[in-house]
């Protein structure tokens, strides 16, 4: 899977978000449905953003605080 060893930094707006956990999305950090077409066996992480904020979204697949990066890629 094409994970990377650094997070995606995004300025989020309030609402429900679906973040890629399979590493295959062409719209990272958001899910584009690639997990279904490529049969990755992984599902996107649904996350409710309560207020506008800057977030570091994991793209290494190792975080314990999904979808937020916890530095596990280091």
mmJSON file of the N, C-alpha and C atoms, coordinates in Angstrom:
{"data_MODEL":{"atom_site":{
"group_PDB":["ATOM","ATOM","ATOM","ATOM","ATOM","ATOM","ATOM","ATOM","ATOM","ATOM","ATOM","ATOM","ATOM","ATOM","ATOM","ATOM","ATOM","ATOM","ATOM","ATOM","ATOM","ATOM","ATOM","ATOM","ATOM","ATOM","ATOM","ATOM","ATOM","ATOM","ATOM","ATOM","ATOM","ATOM","ATOM","ATOM","ATOM","ATOM","ATOM","ATOM","ATOM","ATOM","ATOM","ATOM","ATOM","ATOM","ATOM","ATOM","ATOM","ATOM","ATOM","ATOM","ATOM","ATOM","ATOM","ATOM","ATOM","ATOM","ATOM","ATOM","ATOM","ATOM","ATOM","ATOM","ATOM","ATOM","ATOM","ATOM","ATOM","ATOM","ATOM","ATOM","ATOM","ATOM","ATOM","ATOM","ATOM","ATOM","ATOM","ATOM","ATOM","ATOM","ATOM","ATOM","ATOM","ATOM","ATOM","ATOM","ATOM","ATOM","ATOM","ATOM","ATOM","ATOM","ATOM","ATOM","ATOM","ATOM","ATOM","ATOM","ATOM","ATOM","ATOM","ATOM","ATOM","ATOM","ATOM","ATOM","ATOM","ATOM","ATOM","ATOM","ATOM","ATOM","ATOM","ATOM","ATOM","ATOM","ATOM","ATOM","ATOM","ATOM","ATOM","ATOM","ATOM","ATOM","ATOM","ATOM","ATOM","ATOM","ATOM","ATOM","ATOM","ATOM","ATOM","ATOM","ATOM","ATOM","ATOM","ATOM","ATOM","ATOM","ATOM","ATOM","ATOM","ATOM","ATOM","ATOM","ATOM","ATOM","ATOM","ATOM","ATOM","ATOM","ATOM","ATOM","ATOM","ATOM","ATOM","ATOM","ATOM","ATOM","ATOM","ATOM","ATOM","ATOM","ATOM","ATOM","ATOM","ATOM","ATOM","ATOM","ATOM","ATOM","ATOM","ATOM","ATOM","ATOM","ATOM","ATOM","ATOM","ATOM","ATOM","ATOM","ATOM","ATOM","ATOM","ATOM","ATOM","ATOM","ATOM","ATOM","ATOM","ATOM","ATOM","ATOM","ATOM","ATOM","ATOM","ATOM","ATOM","ATOM","ATOM","ATOM","ATOM","ATOM","ATOM","ATOM","ATOM","ATOM","ATOM","ATOM","ATOM","ATOM","ATOM","ATOM","ATOM","ATOM","ATOM","ATOM","ATOM","ATOM"],
"id":[1,2,3,4,5,6,7,8,9,10,11,12,13,14,15,16,17,18,19,20,21,22,23,24,25,26,27,28,29,30,31,32,33,34,35,36,37,38,39,40,41,42,43,44,45,46,47,48,49,50,51,52,53,54,55,56,57,58,59,60,61,62,63,64,65,66,67,68,69,70,71,72,73,74,75,76,77,78,79,80,81,82,83,84,85,86,87,88,89,90,91,92,93,94,95,96,97,98,99,100,101,102,103,104,105,106,107,108,109,110,111,112,113,114,115,116,117,118,119,120,121,122,123,124,125,126,127,128,129,130,131,132,133,134,135,136,137,138,139,140,141,142,143,144,145,146,147,148,149,150,151,152,153,154,155,156,157,158,159,160,161,162,163,164,165,166,167,168,169,170,171,172,173,174,175,176,177,178,179,180,181,182,183,184,185,186,187,188,189,190,191,192,193,194,195,196,197,198,199,200,201,202,203,204,205,206,207,208,209,210,211,212,213,214,215,216,217,218,219,220,221,222],
"type_symbol":["N","C","C","N","C","C","N","C","C","N","C","C","N","C","C","N","C","C","N","C","C","N","C","C","N","C","C","N","C","C","N","C","C","N","C","C","N","C","C","N","C","C","N","C","C","N","C","C","N","C","C","N","C","C","N","C","C","N","C","C","N","C","C","N","C","C","N","C","C","N","C","C","N","C","C","N","C","C","N","C","C","N","C","C","N","C","C","N","C","C","N","C","C","N","C","C","N","C","C","N","C","C","N","C","C","N","C","C","N","C","C","N","C","C","N","C","C","N","C","C","N","C","C","N","C","C","N","C","C","N","C","C","N","C","C","N","C","C","N","C","C","N","C","C","N","C","C","N","C","C","N","C","C","N","C","C","N","C","C","N","C","C","N","C","C","N","C","C","N","C","C","N","C","C","N","C","C","N","C","C","N","C","C","N","C","C","N","C","C","N","C","C","N","C","C","N","C","C","N","C","C","N","C","C","N","C","C","N","C","C","N","C","C","N","C","C","N","C","C","N","C","C"],
"label_atom_id":["N","CA","C","N","CA","C","N","CA","C","N","CA","C","N","CA","C","N","CA","C","N","CA","C","N","CA","C","N","CA","C","N","CA","C","N","CA","C","N","CA","C","N","CA","C","N","CA","C","N","CA","C","N","CA","C","N","CA","C","N","CA","C","N","CA","C","N","CA","C","N","CA","C","N","CA","C","N","CA","C","N","CA","C","N","CA","C","N","CA","C","N","CA","C","N","CA","C","N","CA","C","N","CA","C","N","CA","C","N","CA","C","N","CA","C","N","CA","C","N","CA","C","N","CA","C","N","CA","C","N","CA","C","N","CA","C","N","CA","C","N","CA","C","N","CA","C","N","CA","C","N","CA","C","N","CA","C","N","CA","C","N","CA","C","N","CA","C","N","CA","C","N","CA","C","N","CA","C","N","CA","C","N","CA","C","N","CA","C","N","CA","C","N","CA","C","N","CA","C","N","CA","C","N","CA","C","N","CA","C","N","CA","C","N","CA","C","N","CA","C","N","CA","C","N","CA","C","N","CA","C","N","CA","C","N","CA","C","N","CA","C","N","CA","C","N","CA","C","N","CA","C","N","CA","C","N","CA","C"],
"label_alt_id":[null,null,null,null,null,null,null,null,null,null,null,null,null,null,null,null,null,null,null,null,null,null,null,null,null,null,null,null,null,null,null,null,null,null,null,null,null,null,null,null,null,null,null,null,null,null,null,null,null,null,null,null,null,null,null,null,null,null,null,null,null,null,null,null,null,null,null,null,null,null,null,null,null,null,null,null,null,null,null,null,null,null,null,null,null,null,null,null,null,null,null,null,null,null,null,null,null,null,null,null,null,null,null,null,null,null,null,null,null,null,null,null,null,null,null,null,null,null,null,null,null,null,null,null,null,null,null,null,null,null,null,null,null,null,null,null,null,null,null,null,null,null,null,null,null,null,null,null,null,null,null,null,null,null,null,null,null,null,null,null,null,null,null,null,null,null,null,null,null,null,null,null,null,null,null,null,null,null,null,null,null,null,null,null,null,null,null,null,null,null,null,null,null,null,null,null,null,null,null,null,null,null,null,null,null,null,null,null,null,null,null,null,null,null,null,null,null,null,null,null,null,null],
"label_comp_id":["UNK","UNK","UNK","UNK","UNK","UNK","UNK","UNK","UNK","UNK","UNK","UNK","UNK","UNK","UNK","UNK","UNK","UNK","UNK","UNK","UNK","UNK","UNK","UNK","UNK","UNK","UNK","UNK","UNK","UNK","UNK","UNK","UNK","UNK","UNK","UNK","UNK","UNK","UNK","UNK","UNK","UNK","UNK","UNK","UNK","UNK","UNK","UNK","UNK","UNK","UNK","UNK","UNK","UNK","UNK","UNK","UNK","UNK","UNK","UNK","UNK","UNK","UNK","UNK","UNK","UNK","UNK","UNK","UNK","UNK","UNK","UNK","UNK","UNK","UNK","UNK","UNK","UNK","UNK","UNK","UNK","UNK","UNK","UNK","UNK","UNK","UNK","UNK","UNK","UNK","UNK","UNK","UNK","UNK","UNK","UNK","UNK","UNK","UNK","UNK","UNK","UNK","UNK","UNK","UNK","UNK","UNK","UNK","UNK","UNK","UNK","UNK","UNK","UNK","UNK","UNK","UNK","UNK","UNK","UNK","UNK","UNK","UNK","UNK","UNK","UNK","UNK","UNK","UNK","UNK","UNK","UNK","UNK","UNK","UNK","UNK","UNK","UNK","UNK","UNK","UNK","UNK","UNK","UNK","UNK","UNK","UNK","UNK","UNK","UNK","UNK","UNK","UNK","UNK","UNK","UNK","UNK","UNK","UNK","UNK","UNK","UNK","UNK","UNK","UNK","UNK","UNK","UNK","UNK","UNK","UNK","UNK","UNK","UNK","UNK","UNK","UNK","UNK","UNK","UNK","UNK","UNK","UNK","UNK","UNK","UNK","UNK","UNK","UNK","UNK","UNK","UNK","UNK","UNK","UNK","UNK","UNK","UNK","UNK","UNK","UNK","UNK","UNK","UNK","UNK","UNK","UNK","UNK","UNK","UNK","UNK","UNK","UNK","UNK","UNK","UNK","UNK","UNK","UNK","UNK","UNK","UNK"],
"label_asym_id":["A","A","A","A","A","A","A","A","A","A","A","A","A","A","A","A","A","A","A","A","A","A","A","A","A","A","A","A","A","A","A","A","A","A","A","A","A","A","A","A","A","A","A","A","A","A","A","A","A","A","A","A","A","A","A","A","A","A","A","A","A","A","A","A","A","A","A","A","A","A","A","A","A","A","A","A","A","A","A","A","A","A","A","A","A","A","A","A","A","A","A","A","A","A","A","A","A","A","A","A","A","A","A","A","A","A","A","A","A","A","A","A","A","A","A","A","A","A","A","A","A","A","A","A","A","A","A","A","A","A","A","A","A","A","A","A","A","A","A","A","A","A","A","A","A","A","A","A","A","A","A","A","A","A","A","A","A","A","A","A","A","A","A","A","A","A","A","A","A","A","A","A","A","A","A","A","A","A","A","A","A","A","A","A","A","A","A","A","A","A","A","A","A","A","A","A","A","A","A","A","A","A","A","A","A","A","A","A","A","A","A","A","A","A","A","A","A","A","A","A","A","A"],
"label_entity_id":["1","1","1","1","1","1","1","1","1","1","1","1","1","1","1","1","1","1","1","1","1","1","1","1","1","1","1","1","1","1","1","1","1","1","1","1","1","1","1","1","1","1","1","1","1","1","1","1","1","1","1","1","1","1","1","1","1","1","1","1","1","1","1","1","1","1","1","1","1","1","1","1","1","1","1","1","1","1","1","1","1","1","1","1","1","1","1","1","1","1","1","1","1","1","1","1","1","1","1","1","1","1","1","1","1","1","1","1","1","1","1","1","1","1","1","1","1","1","1","1","1","1","1","1","1","1","1","1","1","1","1","1","1","1","1","1","1","1","1","1","1","1","1","1","1","1","1","1","1","1","1","1","1","1","1","1","1","1","1","1","1","1","1","1","1","1","1","1","1","1","1","1","1","1","1","1","1","1","1","1","1","1","1","1","1","1","1","1","1","1","1","1","1","1","1","1","1","1","1","1","1","1","1","1","1","1","1","1","1","1","1","1","1","1","1","1","1","1","1","1","1","1"],
"label_seq_id":[1,1,1,2,2,2,3,3,3,4,4,4,5,5,5,6,6,6,7,7,7,8,8,8,9,9,9,10,10,10,11,11,11,12,12,12,13,13,13,14,14,14,15,15,15,16,16,16,17,17,17,18,18,18,19,19,19,20,20,20,21,21,21,22,22,22,23,23,23,24,24,24,25,25,25,26,26,26,27,27,27,28,28,28,29,29,29,30,30,30,31,31,31,32,32,32,33,33,33,34,34,34,35,35,35,36,36,36,37,37,37,38,38,38,39,39,39,40,40,40,41,41,41,42,42,42,43,43,43,44,44,44,45,45,45,46,46,46,47,47,47,48,48,48,49,49,49,50,50,50,51,51,51,52,52,52,53,53,53,54,54,54,55,55,55,56,56,56,57,57,57,58,58,58,59,59,59,60,60,60,61,61,61,62,62,62,63,63,63,64,64,64,65,65,65,66,66,66,67,67,67,68,68,68,69,69,69,70,70,70,71,71,71,72,72,72,73,73,73,74,74,74],
"pdbx_PDB_ins_code":[null,null,null,null,null,null,null,null,null,null,null,null,null,null,null,null,null,null,null,null,null,null,null,null,null,null,null,null,null,null,null,null,null,null,null,null,null,null,null,null,null,null,null,null,null,null,null,null,null,null,null,null,null,null,null,null,null,null,null,null,null,null,null,null,null,null,null,null,null,null,null,null,null,null,null,null,null,null,null,null,null,null,null,null,null,null,null,null,null,null,null,null,null,null,null,null,null,null,null,null,null,null,null,null,null,null,null,null,null,null,null,null,null,null,null,null,null,null,null,null,null,null,null,null,null,null,null,null,null,null,null,null,null,null,null,null,null,null,null,null,null,null,null,null,null,null,null,null,null,null,null,null,null,null,null,null,null,null,null,null,null,null,null,null,null,null,null,null,null,null,null,null,null,null,null,null,null,null,null,null,null,null,null,null,null,null,null,null,null,null,null,null,null,null,null,null,null,null,null,null,null,null,null,null,null,null,null,null,null,null,null,null,null,null,null,null,null,null,null,null,null,null],
"Cartn_x":[0.828,0.0,0.875,0.487,1.322,1.178,1.537,1.543,2.749,2.751,3.926,4.287,5.502,5.969,5.863,4.779,4.488,2.983,2.459,1.016,0.599,-0.703,-1.299,-1.806,-1.419,-1.899,-3.056,-4.214,-5.401,-6.092,-6.646,-7.476,-8.902,-9.418,-10.736,-11.842,-13.012,-14.23,-15.128,-16.061,-16.946,-17.74,-17.979,-18.777,-18.184,-18.875,-18.429,-17.439,-16.294,-15.225,-14.958,-14.479,-14.094,-12.658,-11.754,-10.33,-9.876,-8.985,-8.434,-7.585,-7.788,-6.935,-6.227,-6.599,-6.005,-4.748,-4.543,-3.367,-3.532,-4.647,-4.833,-5.573,-6.147,-6.948,-6.112,-6.689,-6.011,-6.406,-7.177,-7.632,-7.257,-6.082,-5.652,-5.665,-6.061,-6.283,-7.701,-8.506,-9.891,-10.077,-11.075,-11.412,-12.047,-11.643,-12.273,-12.911,-13.004,-13.616,-12.643,-11.358,-10.355,-10.295,-10.639,-10.609,-11.563,-12.635,-13.589,-13.101,-12.643,-12.22,-10.927,-10.112,-8.836,-8.867,-10.055,-10.218,-9.129,-8.971,-7.912,-8.289,-9.593,-10.026,-10.086,-9.844,-9.884,-11.047,-11.536,-12.625,-12.141,-12.765,-12.349,-12.68,-11.976,-12.215,-13.203,-14.385,-15.372,-15.018,-15.031,-14.617,-15.453,-15.942,-16.735,-15.838,-15.693,-14.932,-15.912,-15.683,-16.605,-16.485,-15.249,-15.037,-13.847,-13.797,-12.707,-11.365,-10.424,-9.108,-8.12,-6.851,-5.792,-5.514,-5.498,-5.287,-4.134,-3.425,-2.402,-3.03,-3.309,-3.988,-2.956,-3.012,-2.059,-2.094,-0.908,-0.825,0.223,0.667,1.612,0.898,-0.33,-1.098,-0.734,0.093,0.565,-0.008,-0.688,-1.165,-2.107,-2.079,-3.014,-4.144,-4.115,-5.11,-5.828,-6.13,-6.731,-7.977,-8.11,-7.316,-6.119,-5.976,-4.892,-3.53,-2.519,-1.148,-0.68,-0.02,0.56,2.081,2.666,4.121,4.694,3.872,4.362,5.259,5.157,5.959,7.439,7.771,9.167,10.037],
"Cartn_y":[-1.18,0.0,1.247,2.255,3.45,4.428,3.981,4.888,5.801,6.881,7.741,7.933,8.322,8.473,9.901,10.553,11.876,12.101,12.929,13.161,14.143,14.193,15.222,16.303,17.538,18.662,19.299,19.375,19.925,20.927,21.955,22.912,22.424,21.805,21.182,22.145,21.874,22.581,21.616,22.11,21.223,20.294,19.083,18.115,16.726,15.774,14.388,14.197,13.622,13.374,11.878,11.428,10.03,10.018,9.556,9.556,8.183,8.186,6.95,6.216,4.913,4.085,2.998,2.842,1.769,2.223,3.539,4.062,4.197,3.795,3.761,4.96,5.815,6.929,7.878,8.361,9.379,10.775,10.841,12.104,12.187,11.683,11.666,13.049,13.182,12.14,11.582,12.018,11.595,10.3,9.55,8.3,8.609,7.882,8.013,6.703,5.723,4.442,3.407,3.729,2.789,1.498,1.546,0.335,-0.718,-0.287,-1.225,-1.749,-0.855,-1.278,-2.095,-1.89,-2.618,-3.715,-3.954,-5.016,-5.002,-3.87,-3.75,-4.383,-4.588,-5.129,-4.086,-2.829,-1.744,-0.819,-0.166,0.79,2.183,3.227,4.572,4.864,5.815,6.255,7.411,7.178,8.25,9.087,10.397,11.29,12.56,12.971,14.195,15.347,16.329,17.538,18.515,18.854,19.702,21.183,21.648,23.053,23.156,24.23,24.441,24.371,23.629,23.473,22.922,23.024,22.417,21.045,20.017,18.647,17.994,17.108,16.254,14.87,14.43,13.169,12.103,10.977,9.885,9.361,9.083,8.38,7.276,6.863,5.748,4.456,4.58,3.409,2.858,3.586,3.071,3.791,4.911,5.702,4.915,5.237,4.666,5.644,6.816,7.859,8.243,7.267,7.483,8.349,9.33,9.568,10.476,10.994,11.934,11.238,11.93,11.431,11.484,10.421,10.411,10.331,10.49,10.458,9.059,8.049,6.655,6.456,7.319,7.18,7.477,8.083,8.487,7.324],
"Cartn_z":[0.0,0.0,0.0,-0.729,-0.846,0.317,1.504,2.652,2.534,3.28,3.355,4.821,5.083,6.462,6.971,6.639,7.178,7.098,7.978,7.973,6.882,6.647,5.792,6.727,6.485,7.278,6.532,7.18,6.541,7.46,6.868,7.586,7.435,8.484,8.432,8.814,8.276,8.605,9.376,10.143,10.891,9.97,10.47,9.726,9.8,9.199,9.175,8.034,8.346,7.366,7.299,6.163,5.971,5.473,6.349,6.043,5.568,4.594,4.03,5.079,5.204,6.057,5.255,3.981,3.178,2.449,2.335,1.645,0.153,-0.41,-1.863,-2.442,-1.631,-2.137,-2.975,-4.053,-4.863,-4.386,-3.312,-2.745,-1.261,-0.899,0.5,1.093,2.333,3.311,3.287,2.334,2.303,1.515,1.891,1.206,-0.142,-1.174,-2.489,-2.95,-2.041,-2.373,-2.906,-2.957,-3.479,-2.692,-1.396,-0.572,-1.132,-1.782,-2.374,-3.716,-4.577,-5.911,-5.885,-4.865,-4.771,-3.717,-3.121,-2.122,-1.06,-0.396,0.612,1.944,2.171,3.448,4.549,4.204,5.188,4.873,5.91,5.773,6.141,5.599,5.975,7.431,7.998,9.367,9.326,9.899,10.009,11.231,11.071,12.149,12.101,13.245,13.337,13.769,12.898,13.224,13.851,15.103,15.855,15.492,15.293,14.947,14.001,13.265,12.313,13.038,12.463,13.073,12.054,12.369,11.558,12.142,11.3,11.767,11.021,11.716,11.106,10.997,9.774,9.521,9.156,9.855,9.657,8.226,7.683,6.403,6.431,7.627,7.708,8.09,8.596,9.003,10.368,11.131,12.422,13.633,13.442,14.574,15.473,16.748,17.704,18.004,17.373,17.614,16.322,15.498,14.188,14.277,13.392,12.201,12.43,13.644,13.93,14.015,13.52,13.602,15.056,15.512,16.868,16.835,15.656,15.525,15.346,15.178,15.045,13.83,12.829,11.611,11.858,12.977,13.245,13.626],
"occupancy":[1.0,1.0,1.0,1.0,1.0,1.0,1.0,1.0,1.0,1.0,1.0,1.0,1.0,1.0,1.0,1.0,1.0,1.0,1.0,1.0,1.0,1.0,1.0,1.0,1.0,1.0,1.0,1.0,1.0,1.0,1.0,1.0,1.0,1.0,1.0,1.0,1.0,1.0,1.0,1.0,1.0,1.0,1.0,1.0,1.0,1.0,1.0,1.0,1.0,1.0,1.0,1.0,1.0,1.0,1.0,1.0,1.0,1.0,1.0,1.0,1.0,1.0,1.0,1.0,1.0,1.0,1.0,1.0,1.0,1.0,1.0,1.0,1.0,1.0,1.0,1.0,1.0,1.0,1.0,1.0,1.0,1.0,1.0,1.0,1.0,1.0,1.0,1.0,1.0,1.0,1.0,1.0,1.0,1.0,1.0,1.0,1.0,1.0,1.0,1.0,1.0,1.0,1.0,1.0,1.0,1.0,1.0,1.0,1.0,1.0,1.0,1.0,1.0,1.0,1.0,1.0,1.0,1.0,1.0,1.0,1.0,1.0,1.0,1.0,1.0,1.0,1.0,1.0,1.0,1.0,1.0,1.0,1.0,1.0,1.0,1.0,1.0,1.0,1.0,1.0,1.0,1.0,1.0,1.0,1.0,1.0,1.0,1.0,1.0,1.0,1.0,1.0,1.0,1.0,1.0,1.0,1.0,1.0,1.0,1.0,1.0,1.0,1.0,1.0,1.0,1.0,1.0,1.0,1.0,1.0,1.0,1.0,1.0,1.0,1.0,1.0,1.0,1.0,1.0,1.0,1.0,1.0,1.0,1.0,1.0,1.0,1.0,1.0,1.0,1.0,1.0,1.0,1.0,1.0,1.0,1.0,1.0,1.0,1.0,1.0,1.0,1.0,1.0,1.0,1.0,1.0,1.0,1.0,1.0,1.0,1.0,1.0,1.0,1.0,1.0,1.0,1.0,1.0,1.0,1.0,1.0,1.0],
"B_iso_or_equiv":[0.0,0.0,0.0,0.0,0.0,0.0,0.0,0.0,0.0,0.0,0.0,0.0,0.0,0.0,0.0,0.0,0.0,0.0,0.0,0.0,0.0,0.0,0.0,0.0,0.0,0.0,0.0,0.0,0.0,0.0,0.0,0.0,0.0,0.0,0.0,0.0,0.0,0.0,0.0,0.0,0.0,0.0,0.0,0.0,0.0,0.0,0.0,0.0,0.0,0.0,0.0,0.0,0.0,0.0,0.0,0.0,0.0,0.0,0.0,0.0,0.0,0.0,0.0,0.0,0.0,0.0,0.0,0.0,0.0,0.0,0.0,0.0,0.0,0.0,0.0,0.0,0.0,0.0,0.0,0.0,0.0,0.0,0.0,0.0,0.0,0.0,0.0,0.0,0.0,0.0,0.0,0.0,0.0,0.0,0.0,0.0,0.0,0.0,0.0,0.0,0.0,0.0,0.0,0.0,0.0,0.0,0.0,0.0,0.0,0.0,0.0,0.0,0.0,0.0,0.0,0.0,0.0,0.0,0.0,0.0,0.0,0.0,0.0,0.0,0.0,0.0,0.0,0.0,0.0,0.0,0.0,0.0,0.0,0.0,0.0,0.0,0.0,0.0,0.0,0.0,0.0,0.0,0.0,0.0,0.0,0.0,0.0,0.0,0.0,0.0,0.0,0.0,0.0,0.0,0.0,0.0,0.0,0.0,0.0,0.0,0.0,0.0,0.0,0.0,0.0,0.0,0.0,0.0,0.0,0.0,0.0,0.0,0.0,0.0,0.0,0.0,0.0,0.0,0.0,0.0,0.0,0.0,0.0,0.0,0.0,0.0,0.0,0.0,0.0,0.0,0.0,0.0,0.0,0.0,0.0,0.0,0.0,0.0,0.0,0.0,0.0,0.0,0.0,0.0,0.0,0.0,0.0,0.0,0.0,0.0,0.0,0.0,0.0,0.0,0.0,0.0,0.0,0.0,0.0,0.0,0.0,0.0],
"pdbx_formal_charge":[null,null,null,null,null,null,null,null,null,null,null,null,null,null,null,null,null,null,null,null,null,null,null,null,null,null,null,null,null,null,null,null,null,null,null,null,null,null,null,null,null,null,null,null,null,null,null,null,null,null,null,null,null,null,null,null,null,null,null,null,null,null,null,null,null,null,null,null,null,null,null,null,null,null,null,null,null,null,null,null,null,null,null,null,null,null,null,null,null,null,null,null,null,null,null,null,null,null,null,null,null,null,null,null,null,null,null,null,null,null,null,null,null,null,null,null,null,null,null,null,null,null,null,null,null,null,null,null,null,null,null,null,null,null,null,null,null,null,null,null,null,null,null,null,null,null,null,null,null,null,null,null,null,null,null,null,null,null,null,null,null,null,null,null,null,null,null,null,null,null,null,null,null,null,null,null,null,null,null,null,null,null,null,null,null,null,null,null,null,null,null,null,null,null,null,null,null,null,null,null,null,null,null,null,null,null,null,null,null,null,null,null,null,null,null,null,null,null,null,null,null,null],
"auth_seq_id":[1,1,1,2,2,2,3,3,3,4,4,4,5,5,5,6,6,6,7,7,7,8,8,8,9,9,9,10,10,10,11,11,11,12,12,12,13,13,13,14,14,14,15,15,15,16,16,16,17,17,17,18,18,18,19,19,19,20,20,20,21,21,21,22,22,22,23,23,23,24,24,24,25,25,25,26,26,26,27,27,27,28,28,28,29,29,29,30,30,30,31,31,31,32,32,32,33,33,33,34,34,34,35,35,35,36,36,36,37,37,37,38,38,38,39,39,39,40,40,40,41,41,41,42,42,42,43,43,43,44,44,44,45,45,45,46,46,46,47,47,47,48,48,48,49,49,49,50,50,50,51,51,51,52,52,52,53,53,53,54,54,54,55,55,55,56,56,56,57,57,57,58,58,58,59,59,59,60,60,60,61,61,61,62,62,62,63,63,63,64,64,64,65,65,65,66,66,66,67,67,67,68,68,68,69,69,69,70,70,70,71,71,71,72,72,72,73,73,73,74,74,74],
"auth_comp_id":["UNK","UNK","UNK","UNK","UNK","UNK","UNK","UNK","UNK","UNK","UNK","UNK","UNK","UNK","UNK","UNK","UNK","UNK","UNK","UNK","UNK","UNK","UNK","UNK","UNK","UNK","UNK","UNK","UNK","UNK","UNK","UNK","UNK","UNK","UNK","UNK","UNK","UNK","UNK","UNK","UNK","UNK","UNK","UNK","UNK","UNK","UNK","UNK","UNK","UNK","UNK","UNK","UNK","UNK","UNK","UNK","UNK","UNK","UNK","UNK","UNK","UNK","UNK","UNK","UNK","UNK","UNK","UNK","UNK","UNK","UNK","UNK","UNK","UNK","UNK","UNK","UNK","UNK","UNK","UNK","UNK","UNK","UNK","UNK","UNK","UNK","UNK","UNK","UNK","UNK","UNK","UNK","UNK","UNK","UNK","UNK","UNK","UNK","UNK","UNK","UNK","UNK","UNK","UNK","UNK","UNK","UNK","UNK","UNK","UNK","UNK","UNK","UNK","UNK","UNK","UNK","UNK","UNK","UNK","UNK","UNK","UNK","UNK","UNK","UNK","UNK","UNK","UNK","UNK","UNK","UNK","UNK","UNK","UNK","UNK","UNK","UNK","UNK","UNK","UNK","UNK","UNK","UNK","UNK","UNK","UNK","UNK","UNK","UNK","UNK","UNK","UNK","UNK","UNK","UNK","UNK","UNK","UNK","UNK","UNK","UNK","UNK","UNK","UNK","UNK","UNK","UNK","UNK","UNK","UNK","UNK","UNK","UNK","UNK","UNK","UNK","UNK","UNK","UNK","UNK","UNK","UNK","UNK","UNK","UNK","UNK","UNK","UNK","UNK","UNK","UNK","UNK","UNK","UNK","UNK","UNK","UNK","UNK","UNK","UNK","UNK","UNK","UNK","UNK","UNK","UNK","UNK","UNK","UNK","UNK","UNK","UNK","UNK","UNK","UNK","UNK","UNK","UNK","UNK","UNK","UNK","UNK"],
"auth_asym_id":["A","A","A","A","A","A","A","A","A","A","A","A","A","A","A","A","A","A","A","A","A","A","A","A","A","A","A","A","A","A","A","A","A","A","A","A","A","A","A","A","A","A","A","A","A","A","A","A","A","A","A","A","A","A","A","A","A","A","A","A","A","A","A","A","A","A","A","A","A","A","A","A","A","A","A","A","A","A","A","A","A","A","A","A","A","A","A","A","A","A","A","A","A","A","A","A","A","A","A","A","A","A","A","A","A","A","A","A","A","A","A","A","A","A","A","A","A","A","A","A","A","A","A","A","A","A","A","A","A","A","A","A","A","A","A","A","A","A","A","A","A","A","A","A","A","A","A","A","A","A","A","A","A","A","A","A","A","A","A","A","A","A","A","A","A","A","A","A","A","A","A","A","A","A","A","A","A","A","A","A","A","A","A","A","A","A","A","A","A","A","A","A","A","A","A","A","A","A","A","A","A","A","A","A","A","A","A","A","A","A","A","A","A","A","A","A","A","A","A","A","A","A"],
"auth_atom_id":["N","CA","C","N","CA","C","N","CA","C","N","CA","C","N","CA","C","N","CA","C","N","CA","C","N","CA","C","N","CA","C","N","CA","C","N","CA","C","N","CA","C","N","CA","C","N","CA","C","N","CA","C","N","CA","C","N","CA","C","N","CA","C","N","CA","C","N","CA","C","N","CA","C","N","CA","C","N","CA","C","N","CA","C","N","CA","C","N","CA","C","N","CA","C","N","CA","C","N","CA","C","N","CA","C","N","CA","C","N","CA","C","N","CA","C","N","CA","C","N","CA","C","N","CA","C","N","CA","C","N","CA","C","N","CA","C","N","CA","C","N","CA","C","N","CA","C","N","CA","C","N","CA","C","N","CA","C","N","CA","C","N","CA","C","N","CA","C","N","CA","C","N","CA","C","N","CA","C","N","CA","C","N","CA","C","N","CA","C","N","CA","C","N","CA","C","N","CA","C","N","CA","C","N","CA","C","N","CA","C","N","CA","C","N","CA","C","N","CA","C","N","CA","C","N","CA","C","N","CA","C","N","CA","C","N","CA","C","N","CA","C","N","CA","C","N","CA","C","N","CA","C","N","CA","C","N","CA","C"],
"pdbx_PDB_model_num":[1,1,1,1,1,1,1,1,1,1,1,1,1,1,1,1,1,1,1,1,1,1,1,1,1,1,1,1,1,1,1,1,1,1,1,1,1,1,1,1,1,1,1,1,1,1,1,1,1,1,1,1,1,1,1,1,1,1,1,1,1,1,1,1,1,1,1,1,1,1,1,1,1,1,1,1,1,1,1,1,1,1,1,1,1,1,1,1,1,1,1,1,1,1,1,1,1,1,1,1,1,1,1,1,1,1,1,1,1,1,1,1,1,1,1,1,1,1,1,1,1,1,1,1,1,1,1,1,1,1,1,1,1,1,1,1,1,1,1,1,1,1,1,1,1,1,1,1,1,1,1,1,1,1,1,1,1,1,1,1,1,1,1,1,1,1,1,1,1,1,1,1,1,1,1,1,1,1,1,1,1,1,1,1,1,1,1,1,1,1,1,1,1,1,1,1,1,1,1,1,1,1,1,1,1,1,1,1,1,1,1,1,1,1,1,1,1,1,1,1,1,1]
}}}
